[in-house]
Amino acid sequence: MADPFWLTWWLWLAGALALGILEIILPGFIFLGFAVGAAITGLLLVIPGIAPNLPVLLLIFAVLSLVSWLVLRRMFALPHGQVKIFRHDIND
């Protein structure tokens, strides 16, 4: 019997790649956390013997996405209370 499509590791990695490309096209620092969560979920499915059902797999994906988004936000955010001010025009 074939595995359901949500247990196919390369589909999760393809989804991560698609979300990464979507983050480049529509920058907003939202899709990157989902891309990292999907990539880690896909890599977890490569490990033999791991075959969770769909709700558990979606919970793993959601938790990994949230944690990666929080870590990325903390790493790349401006210091607290600082506002980015542009003092020159790129056309000058």
C-alpha positions in Angstrom: 0.0 0.0 0.0 1.4 3.4 -1.0 1.9 6.1 1.6 -0.5 9.1 1.5 0.8 12.1 -0.3 1.3 14.1 3.0 4.0 11.5 4.0 6.0 12.2 0.8 9.1 14.1 2.0 9.9 15.7 -1.4 6.5 17.3 -1.6 7.1 19.1 1.7 10.5 20.3 0.4 8.9 21.4 -2.9 6.3 23.3 -0.9 9.2 24.9 1.1 10.8 25.9 -2.1 7.6 27.4 -3.4 7.0 29.3 -0.2 10.6 30.6 -0.4 10.1 31.8 -3.9 6.8 33.4 -2.8 8.7 35.3 -0.1 11.1 36.7 -2.7 8.2 37.8 -4.9 6.0 39.2 -2.2 8.4 40.3 0.6 6.8 40.7 3.9 8.7 38.3 6.1 5.7 36.0 6.5 6.2 33.1 4.1 9.8 32.5 5.3 8.7 30.9 8.6 6.3 28.6 6.7 9.1 27.7 4.3 11.5 26.8 7.1 8.7 24.8 8.8 7.9 22.9 5.7 11.6 22.2 5.0 12.2 20.8 8.5 9.0 18.8 8.3 10.1 17.3 5.0 13.5 16.4 6.5 11.8 14.8 9.4 9.9 12.5 7.0 13.1 11.3 5.5 13.9 9.5 8.8 12.7 5.9 8.5 10.0 4.8 10.8 8.3 8.2 11.2 4.8 8.1 9.7 2.5 10.3 11.7 -1.1 10.8 10.8 -2.2 14.0 9.1 -3.3 16.0 12.2 0.0 15.2 14.0 2.0 16.1 10.9 0.1 19.4 10.6 0.7 20.2 14.2 4.5 19.5 13.8 4.5 21.8 10.7 2.6 24.6 12.6 4.8 24.5 15.7 8.0 24.4 13.6 6.7 27.3 11.4 5.9 29.4 14.5 9.2 28.7 16.2 11.2 29.5 13.0 9.2 32.7 12.4 9.9 33.9 16.0 13.6 33.0 15.7 13.9 34.8 12.4 12.0 37.8 13.6 14.3 38.0 16.7 17.4 37.7 14.5 16.5 40.2 11.8 14.4 42.8 13.7 15.6 46.3 14.4 16.6 47.0 18.0 13.7 47.8 20.2 12.4 51.3 19.8 14.6 52.1 16.8 13.0 53.4 13.7 14.7 53.2 10.3 15.1 56.6 8.8 16.3 57.3 5.3 18.3 60.5 5.0 19.1 60.3 1.3 17.2 59.5 -1.9 18.5 56.7 -4.1 17.9 58.9 -7.1 20.3 61.6 -6.0 
